[in-house]
Amino acid sequence: MIVVVVGVAGSGKSTIGTRLAEALNCSFLEGDALHSAANIAKMSSGTPLTDEDRWPWLSAIHSRIRGSFSRGEDLVVACSALRRQYRQSLAVSVPITWVYLQASKDLIRSRLARRTSHFMKADMLDSQFEILEEPAGAIVVDASEPADSIVSQVMELLPHAVDLRVSTDAHELSIEVARASVQVINDAVNANGTCSLALSGGETPRELYRLLGSTFRDQIPWERIHVFWGDERYVDHAHPDSNFRMARETLLNHVPCPVEHIHPMPTHFPSAEAAAQDCERTLRQHFGADGPAFDLNLLGVGEDGHTASIFPGSAALTDDLRWVVSTEARAATPRRLTLTLAALTRSANLYVLVAGCSKASALSHVLSGSPDPHTYPAAGLRRSKGTLIWWVDREAAAGLMLHSERRP
């Protein structure tokens, strides 16, 4: 999680940022430390910085933020970032939780008057407030309150950490997920002698499946893998819309996975309800009564925020007893079979793949602080007790910046 504490000079960014980093047990970055000598000299002489002065500084801070994010490290940053466009530059390809220390001019004037060592002087107060554009979508706290109280408020309001991996494009995303999948599969086989893998449909995982069946084929012990599906359109397995057919053509026809280890969702029953019951019996035979704890479950997110075939308002969101249900979608092939949310969130590893600008809005809502799974079902995956990683490309991640800093 990347937390950036913003506010005018004297609002307490460094103090609060340092204490937040201690509370989160992570590193702290003082943004002012990355100012150039020329910037510091300007401010020390009482001359406000121009945008030309600020952009290299903001770029240096973004580079540090991006580095921590790509390494999966939490980081707290103190940075004035008073204008919307400054904050947007910091949030490129990185989801940021903003903490805004809201302060009155009188409070800041009294604080700056007492400063003797900092380069920001009280006579620059007006320029700070002139360019200030208060952030939308931030955690807002009163800077006049005691530091301990501010930190407590922020800690209560911080969202749960989200493990988000942003790739340049869908191709890079597929390669990264393939590498991580190989590791998970081999770890499961080494630990238990077998691995249970659940596949998804849609367009996004096609390239991943091709990579697993070609470039990474010989790195995987296919004879030890059992393959399942998270959902299926209720059509014949030879139908062009079949998730099973897509996985067979892109992956399963190219790897030595035993036929008896491949468990497609059945679609030959007279009713989808009967097929759902049969599918659940198969899962119970494999996993036992405790539930389908897949070693690796590959999922996606639709433009409406659905995952698997769990659509907004679906009973599959709240059904804690069944593992598989039949459902309807507003699509060319409406009848579906899907694992319930309760079944999906039992997975040891959930990898959610999201690519393309059409998914950006849904993803921003799914990864918001308190999303509603009934409106955006993929948000319910965050209840998982296993490892949950969101693998997204840059286009899909663009919406995260807009969510962190919504335009008025």
N, C-alpha and C positions, 0 to 999 in steps of 0.2 A: 504494500500500500504506500502510495506517495501522498504526503500531506504537505500542503504549502500554506504557510501562515502569512497573510497579507494585511496591509494597513499602512497608514502614513507613518513617517518617522516619529518615534516617541510613543507609539501605541503599545509597544511591548513585544514586538515580534520575536526578538532574540530570546528574551526571557521565557516567553510561553513556548516557543519552538524548542528550546533546550529541554524544558521540563516535559514537553510532550514526547520528545525522543527518549527521554529516560523512562517515561511511563510505558512506551511502546517497545523499549529495549532495542532501539535501532539508532542509526547514525543521524547526526544533525549537520545541516549545511547552512552556514551563514552566507546569505546571498551577497551582502555587502563586501565580503572578503574577495569576491571575484571582480569587483570594479577595477578598472585600469588605474594606473597612477595619474593619468590625465584627468579621469573622471573625479578622482578623490581631490585633486588639486582644484578643480573647478568648484566643487561643492564646498571645500574648505574656505574658498574665497567668497562664498555667498552667491555664486553664479549657478542658476538652475541648469540641469542637464537638458540637452535636446534629445529628440528621438534618435538622431544620428549617433549620439553618445551611448544611448541605452541599448540599441539592438545588439552590438557585440557582447555586451554584458548579459543580456537575456539569453543569447545563444549559448554562452558559456554555462549558464545555470541549466538550461535545457539539456545540454550535453551530459551534465552530471546526473540530472534526473533520469534521463534516458538510459544511462549506464547502469544505475541502480535498478531500474525497472527491468531491464533485459537480463540482469543477473538474479532476479527474483528477490531483491533486497528491499526491505522497508526503508523509507527515508523521510525525514521531516526537514523542510526548507523554510527559512525566513527570507521573505523577499517582498519589497514594497508592491511591485506589479499593480500600480494604481489604476491603469487603464485596461479596458476590456481586451484590446488587441494585444497588450503585453501578456495577459493571462492566457489568451488563446495561443500565443507563440510557445508558451511553456507547456501547453497541454497537447501539442501535436504528437499523435501516436502514443500518448501516455494518459491513462485515466488518473485524474488528480482529485483529491478531496481538498476543497478550499476551506480555510478557517479565516474569517474576517474579523479583525479586532476593531470594532466600531468605536470611534472616539470623537469627542467634541473639540472644537478649536481651542477652547479655554483650557481643557485638560492637556492638550498637546503643547500649548504655549508654555504652561507652567513646567512641564517636564523638560522641554528643550532648553528652557532658561537655566535649568540646573545642570545641564550637561557641560562638561569641560573637555572631554577627550574625544568625543565623536565629531566627525567632519560635517555632519548635518546640523546647521545652526538655526536658532529660532527665527532669524530674519528670512528664512526660506519657507516659513510656515505657509504663507499664502499660496505659493506656487504648488505646494503639495495638495492643498485642498482644491485648487483650480483644476487640476488634471484628474482628480479622483472620480472614478466611476464605480460606485459601490457594486460589488459582485452579486449576481443572482445565483441562486442554487448553492450558496455557501453556508457553512455553519457560522452563524453570526453571534458574537458574544460582546458584552459591554467591556471595553478596555479599562474602565475605571474600577472594576471589581478586583479583589485580591487575586494574585496569580494562581494560588491553589484552587480557588473557586472556578476560575476560568478553565484550568486544566481538567478539573472534574467534569465540568459541563461538556467540554469537547470530547472527552473519553466516552461519555455516555451516548453522545450523538454520532460518533464515528461509525461508519458502516463496517460490517464484517469484511475482512480482507478477501479480495477476489484475485485468484491466480489467473492473470490474463497475459497471453503471449501474442504479441502483434508481429505479423510477418509483412514483408513488402507487398506480396501478392499471393494469389491462391496457389501458385506453383511452389513458392517457398514454404507456404503453410503446409502443403501436402508432404513435402520432404521432412519438415521438422516433426510433424505428427508421426510419420512413418518411423523415424529414428526413435522417438519416444515409445512408440507402440512395440517395436522390437525389444526394447529394454524391459517393458512391463511383461510382455509375453514370456520372455526367457526367465525373468525373475519368478513368475508364477510356476513355470514348469520346473525350475530348480527347487522351488520350495515344496510343491505339491505333486509333481509328476505330470500335471496336466494344466491346461489353461482354458477358461471359458471366455469366448469372444462374442460380443453382440454387435451386429452391423446395422447401419441405418441406410435409408434410401436417399433419394434426391440427387441433385447434380454435384454438390460440393465434394462428397467423398469419392467420386469416380477416379480422380487422379491418384488419390491415396491408395485405393484398391489396386490400381495398375502398378504402382510402385511396390506395394507389398508382394505382388505376384511376379515382379521382374527384378528390379534393382536390389530389393531386400529379401527376395525369395529364399536364398540359401542361408540367411541368418536366422531363420525361424524354424523350429521343430514342428512342422505341420502335422506330423503323425500324432502329436500330443494335444492338438487343439480341437475343441468342440465349438462349432459355430452356430450362433442363434441370431435372431433379428429382433430389433426393438419395435418394429411395426411392419405392417404389410397392407397393400391395397387388396381388396377382396376380388381378385381376378385370377385367372389361370396362371400358373407359373411360367408359361410360355408367352404370356401377354407382354407387350412392350412396356406397360406401366408397372410390371411386377418388380418389387424390390429384390426378390430372390433372383430373378433373371438378370438384373443389372449386376449383382454381386457375382453371380456365376460367370457372366461373360467377361467381367473386368478382373476377377480375382480367382474364383474357385476352380475354373477350368485350367488354371496355370500353375496350381500348386498341388503337392501330393497329400492333401487332406483326405483321410478315409471317408468314403461316402456315408458310412454309419455314424460319423461324427458331425455330419451336417444336418441341422434341425430347422428347416424352413417352417414358417407359420403355415398351417394347412389352409387351403382355400377351396377344397373340393366338397365340403359339407353343404347340405341343402341350405343351412342358415349360418350366418357369421357367428351367432351366439354359440352354436354347437362347436364350431371351429375354435372359438376362444376357449371353451372348456377343454377340448382336446389338447390345445397348445399348452394350457396350464398343467394338464396331466403330464405332458412331456417334461416340463420344467421341474415338476415335483419329483419325477423319477430320477432326474439328474442331480438336483440340488437338495432334495429332501424337504422336510416340512418347514424349515426355517426361512426359505425364500431364495429367489434367484440372485445370489451374490456373484455377479459376473466379475471376472478378473479385470476385464477391459470392456467398456461399453462406449461405442462411438455414436454420437448423436449430432443433430444439427438444430438450427433455429429457423423457422419460417418468417416471412415478412410480417405476419400477424402475431409473432411471438410464440407460435406453437413449437413443440418438440415431439419427436416420434409422431404419433397421430393423436396427440393430446391437444385439442384445440380450445380456444377460450370458452369457458363455461362448461367444459366437459366433465362428466361424472368421474372420469379416470383421474381427475385431480384429487378427489377426496375419498375414493374407494380404497380403504385400507385392508380389505379382506381378499379381494381378487388380485391376481397378478396380470391377467390378460382380459381385455374386454373388447367388444365390438363397438364401433363408434361411427359417426357420420361426419363428413367434411364437405364444405362448400367447394367442391372441385369436380373435375370431369369424372373421376372415379371416387364417388362419395363414401362408399362402404369400406371401412378399414378394420383391421385388428391392431391393437396396440398394447404394449405393456403399460400398466398404471404407473402413476408417479411414485407410489409406494414401492413398486418393484424396481423402477429405475434407480431410485436413490439408495438402494441396497448395494449397488456396485462398488467394488473396491476402488476402481478407477473410472471416472467419467471424463471422457474427452469430448468437448462440444466444439464442432467446427462451424465457423460462420465466415462467409466470404461474400463480398459484393456490396455496393452502395445501397442496394434495395433492402438490405438487412440492418442498416445503420440505426435507423430509428427504433426498431424493435429491440436491438441489442442494448441501446442506451437505456431503455426502460427496464429491461431484464436485469441489468447490472446496477440499477439505481439503489439508493440506500435502503428503501423499504418497498420493493416492488410487490404488486398484487398478482399472484399466480393465476387467479381466475381471469384476469385480463391478459396477462402475458405468461402463459403456462411454463415456459422455459425457466422463469424465475423460481419455480418450485424446485428445480434441480439444486438450488443453493441450500436446500435442507439436507443434502447428502452428507453422510458421516465419513465417506471415503474421500479419496483425492479427486478434486474437481478442477479441471483446467479448461479455460476458454481459449481456444486457438482461433484467432481472427486475422484477417488481412487488413491492410491499411484502410481500404475503402469502408469496410464494416466498422472499423474503429473510429472513423471520423465522427460518427454520431456521439461517441463518448465525450468528445470535447464539447459538442453542442449541449450535451446534457449537463456537464460540469459548469458550463457558462452559457446559460440560455440567453438568447437575444430578447430584449423587451418587445 
